[in-house]
């Protein structure tokens, strides 16, 4: 599904060039449940942004279903995000002046072509996903009346609105207490297992990374573990056993890369 | 993105930031109100000045005169004339739609009457002009026609051969028989003649000839007067004499006696006089400014009666109807090439002054709106900065850069539309207030208009459009900056 090869990314501050990703090769297959872990500043969020097509300024190649993302123009990339990706962030990013239902239906506003739908249809679909996250009774509520866990559920509902194949989550439990984080994790697991949605989660949370079927460990701008079988085969110099000194524990047996996750 | 959704988002955002936008749009409201107000004022004044005081689609041509001044006298050395040939040449000038020759009454005359209007009969010297009835047909379309009822007859008294000139004893007989525009001519003349005969007998002099054997029905000479006279009378003259204010509409039908060949200046009086009665049938700016205007046929017959046949074909001026106001300069130049002059009405100077007035105030208003647009730009820059994460999440959810730019520009357009509507409404309200104050507190003056403003729909649409355009222009750079928002940076801090 997603194939990254030789992806490099650097930021320049004045005369200082900070290379954040230094030739990343990763494969992520359909229906995988992947955690990206690493120290702060290791490049995991940058990698997530590139995977989610939020960042298109990089070197190397990102291929999705055989199509190079960098061949798409701004409208093409935007359309790709709209149709295929659901985003979940630590800070929820809900529009405070809109009701929960309107927030959830917001992706419909930016849908193009065959994906565009009437307002009524969008709101109906919004109710459907609000039910899915068990917040049907909060459709008309404003986000500032909800708890952190409820807000994240609304954000998940928004991410699910366009039936995405891929969900990109950046520290989704970072602002939640343990029990709420557990409930969100259960929801992610259900989405992955029941609907086959591919989930890529950047996290520092052990509970989350342990629950994932595969962990991609990134250290100092390089993937040091869990790059995927093909990526490892094509770049044999990559040592999957290298200890990056990460503050995240190594994946458990259950979190090892699954065979069907390979492209 | 659908327009309705775009506007929906824009309106939601405006509601969210209504205080900012309210403050930012005050400048637009003031600017657009000033723009609309002053241009409407200019348009209204222009309408009165160029439409009523100096009609610009008509020019009056007069013969060129070569004079020298000798002490207090101006002695004419040579004068061009306007005859039938000149009239034809004038008609041949490009963009001249029609030529209407005018003829002045060249004999002293007097007018008497007015009791019904002023409370007393007044006697005054008559200055009279003759025009082709078709020239004033648009102005005089009331119940009384303006036409030469005695056209085709021989001499000024030839009317007695007309079939309608039936014998009578009183005006009522003629009114009943022929209509309201008839009176019984000769009753007063015979009474005067009898007095003159008696006086002649006493002085043992030759009695004057009998003016008519029997009184006969005759139509009043239709008379029109200029709106200037009414304005001058109502605005100034009546105050000096304590006369009532005249309602022009009810003055139509007013009748008076006309005596041709008579004058208050004894030396000017002719040895014989002709009499008739006139009836005011309407008002026209084409009429002579001070005096009475009648169909040119009457003037021609009177001038021939007291002069010679040649005077029948000599006009004192000609009114040229021009296709468009824009062609006036070209036609005026062609007229001057024919050794004729165009009367200086002051219209060009007035038009120029009004145009300058409109340009200055229009410019000032545009500057106000421009400054407001800069203010709008600052507000949008600030809001775009504050809403970075909102814009970022919209980008993450599928909004393209173009979508973001359109959202911001739509917000600006909505602000412009609202501010423009309020500005236009304020201008109209201020105009109405101004008119009300004028109506109530400003004394009458010549040409005092009912309204000083012309809120032409095109002006209102233009003002509305300007408001939107300036806001959109003001929001352009902020919208471009918003479109460049990097979602990765604002959402994940990378």
Interface residues (C-beta under 8 A of the other chain):
Chain A: X45 X46 X48 X49 X52 X54 X55 X74 X75 X78 X79 X81 X82 X83 X87 X89 X91 X93 X95 X97 X98 X106 X107 X109 X110 X111 X112 X116 X119 X158 X162 X170
Chain B: X1 X2 X5 X9 X12 X15 X16 X389 X390 X392 X393 X394 X395 X396 X397 X398 X399 X400 X401 X402 X403 X486 X487 X488 X491 X492 X493 X494
